[in-house]
Amino acid sequence: MASKNVDGQEKMSWPPRHETIFIHILHEHVKKGDLQTSTFKMKVWAEISDELYAQCGQKCTIPQLKSKFNRLRIVHHDFSDLIEHTGFGWDPVANTVIASEDVWASYLKSKPKAKQFRTQGLEHYQILGEIFNTTTATGQLHYASSQLPPNFDDERELENNFLNTGVHIDVDLDDDGDNPQLVSGKGKRKCATTAPPERRPKKWDKMESYLDVCSEVMSKKLQREKEKTLEASSTSKEMYSIEECIGIVETMGDVDNDTFNKMLEKIVLIEWRKIFVTMPAARRRAWLASL
């Protein structure tokens, strides 16, 4: 039966069989390349509606299908976050989440909705990962437990704002499929008796990369400043500098101010400085006297 959503529109109920069929229909369209961004085009949604009706007799409007699609995206993201969290592991064959009571209690304080995974994991998790692996937005479809679920208009707005970043933990089984492994982290396998490895938060990884870039930029900036300082130092000690010419005149001791000022006008040019520095002392006096 259909219930009313917060905006008065009908919200479809989804029996497990209908949900399974819907997920597999979505998966087929993803494999065909129909999911180019965070959602399907209207033409594809119409095809999905017809296929769902043909297989299970459930007729849904496109907004109802998109609403269910977004809710599957949310639950997939929530489950990915859970099994990637430190202290949690997942047996994909038994579809059970493995963690101590303390770990569960701590996690549920901040993520109360995860309680639904306490006794059973997320069915169809792997196929949902193949659907949402490049389209799940981190947190954009989340809402607080105290809030009402988003209505169709809200979901359309959120859908348009999706980032194309994936969140999924790959399932990894032995080749024969008979020996389930505890999945923890990004597709790493461990025996069920082994504690899951520590996980560094994604935000920290991004921050660390940002700090690396900042460090590199600062290092280059300091190197440029050092080069400028060396260049300035080298320039100040260059041959035939103004400072050198003034120093020579000062050692002569008897040059009047008028002659000194005229000499300064000349040695602005490097050619005059070279001449002045290289000429013999007697000729310097004669040259200064002629100014």
N, C-alpha and C positions, 0 to 999 in steps of 0.2 A: 504494500500500500504506500501511498504518497502522503507525506506530512507537509505542513506549511513552514516555509523558511521565515526568517525574521522580516523579510520585505514582502511577505504574503505570497511568494511564488512557491510552487510545489517542489518539495525536496524528495527525491526518489529513495525508496529503500532498496538495498542491494543484498539479496541473498548470496551466500558464499559461491554458489554455482554461477550466478550471473556475474559476480565480480571476477571470478576466474576467467570466464569467457571474455569479458571486457578487457582484462589485462592481456590476454593472448591476442586479441584483435589489435590492441595498441602496439604490441610487440611486432606483429607482422608489418604494420605500417611504418614503424621505426626502421625495420630491416630494409624496407623499400626506399628509405630515404625521405619519407614524407615529413619527418620532424626536423625542420631546418633551423628553427629558433627554439623558443621555450614552449611552443604550442603548435597545433596543426592549423592549416588554412581551413576556411569554412567549407570548402568543397570536400576536404578529407573528413572533417567532422560529420558531414552528411553521409558519407560512405560508411563511417564507423557506426552511425545510428542505424542504418539499414542492415548492416551485417549483424549487429547485436540483436535486432528484432528478428532477423531470419534464424538465428541460432537459439535464442531463448524466449522469443515472444515478448520481450520487454521493449516498449517504445519509449524513447527518451528524447527530450529536446536537446538541442546543442548546448544551451547553458547548463543543463543538468549533467551532460557528459563532461563538460569542461570543469564543473564543480567537483565531480568524482575524480577526474584526472588530477586536479590540484590537491585533493585530499590524499590521494595515493602518494603524491609527491611529498607531502608533509610527513606522512607516516614512514616513508622510505628514508627521508632525511633524519627523522627522530631515531629510527632504529640504527642507522649508520653511526650516528653520534654516540649512541649507547654502546655498541660493541667495539667502538674505537677508543672509548674512555678507559683510562687506567683501571685495571682490576677486573675488567669484564672479558669474557671469552664467549664464543658461540660455536655450538655443534650444529653445522648446517644440515646434517642427515637427520638427527633427532629433533632439529628445530627448537633447541633450548638454549637459553642464555645462562652461562655459568659464572657465578660471582658469589662472594661471601655475603652473609647477612649485613655486615657492617658496610660493605661497599654499596649494596643495594640501598640501605637506609640513607646513606650520605647522598647518593645520586638522586633519590626520589624527593629529597628536600627541595632541590632546585628544578627537577624535571618530573613533576608528579604524573604527567601523562604517560611516562615510561612504565607505569605499573601494569599496563596491558601486556607488556612483554615478560612479566615476571614468571608466568607459568608456561608460556609458549612464545617462541620467536615470531618473526614476520614471515608468513607464508608467501611464496613467490618472490622472496627477497632478491634472488639472483636475476630473475627476469625483469623485475622492477629496476634493478641497477642498470641493465642494458637499455632500458627505456630512458631513465633519468640521469645516467652517468654524466652527460655533458649539459644537462639543462637544470639540474637542481640548484636553486639559489640558496645560499647559506643564510637562513634566518628570515628571508623576506616574506615567507608565507607563514611564519610563526605568529601565534597570538597567545596572550597570557591565559592561564587556565580560568581566570576570573572573567574573561571576556567571552562574548558570544562568538560563535564561528562566523567568518566573514560571509556576507551575502554575495549574490552574483555580481553586483556592481563592484564590490570590494575585490573579488577574485579576478575580475577582468582588469582592474587597475594593477593589482599585484602581478598578474600574468604579464602585463606589458612592461613591468619593471624588472623582470627576471634577469639575473646575470648568468652567463653561460659557463658556470663553474660546477664541476661535478662533485658529488659526495657519495662514495660507495666503497664498501670493503669487499674485495673480490673473494668468492668462495674457492677453495682449493682442496681437492680431494686426491687420494692416491689413485693411481692409474686404473686399478680394478674397481674403484668405487666402493669397496667393502670396508675400508678402514677410515672412518671419519676422523678428521683432525680438528682440533680446536682452533677456530679462526680468530685472530686478534691482531689489531693493527691493519696495515694495508696488505692483505693477502698473505701474511706470513703464517706458517703452520707451526703449531706446537701440540704436544700431547696434552690430553685433557687434564693430566695431573700436574702440569707445569703452570706456574703463575704467569699471566700475560705480561708482556714487557712494558716498561715505562713508555709513555707516549708524550712527546712534547707537543703542546697545543699548536694548531696551525697558525694562530695569531702570533705566537712567539717566533715561529719560523719566518713569517713575513717581516716581523720587526727586526730579526737578526739580519735578514737580507738587506733591509733598509739601512741598518747600522753599518753594514759592510760597504754599501754604496757611499754613505756619508763619510766613512773613514777614508775611502779612496779619493773622494772629492777633496777632503781636507788635506790629504797627503800631497795631492797635486798642487793645491793652492800654496801650501807651505814651500814646496819645491820651487814654484814660480817666484815667491817672495825672496827665497834664498838666492836665486839666480839674479834677481834685480839688485839685491844688496851687493853681490859679488861684482856685478857689472858697474854699479855706482862706485864701488871701491877701486875697481880697475881704472875707471875713468878719472877718478881723482888723482891717481898716481901715474897717469899717462905722461909720455914724453912731450916736451914743449907745451906744458900746460900754462895757464895764466898764473897759477900759483908759483910755478917755477920761475917765471919771468920776474914777478914781483919780488921773490926771494933774492934774485940776483941783484936787482936794483937796490934793495935794502942793504945789501952787503957793501955797496959802493959808498954809501954814507953821506955824500954831498950833493944829492940830486934834489933840486928845489921842487916845490909843489906844482908849479906851472908845467915844468918839464915832465914831472911824474904823470900828471893828468893827460898830457899829450901822448905820452908813451902808452897809457891805458887805452886810448882810442885806437892806437895802431895794433896792439896785441890782441884785439878782439878777433882778428883773422889769424888762422893757424900758420899762414905763410910767414907773417911778420914775427910770430913767436919762434918759428924755426930759425929764421935769420938771426934774431936777437940772441938766442941761446947758443948758437953755433959760432958766432963771430968772436974773435979775440977780445979780451977785456979792453984794450986801448981803443979799438974801433967802436966798442959799445959806447964809450964816453963821447967819441966824436959823433956818433949817430944821435945820441941823446941831445948833444949840443946843437945839432942841426934842426931839431924839431921846432 
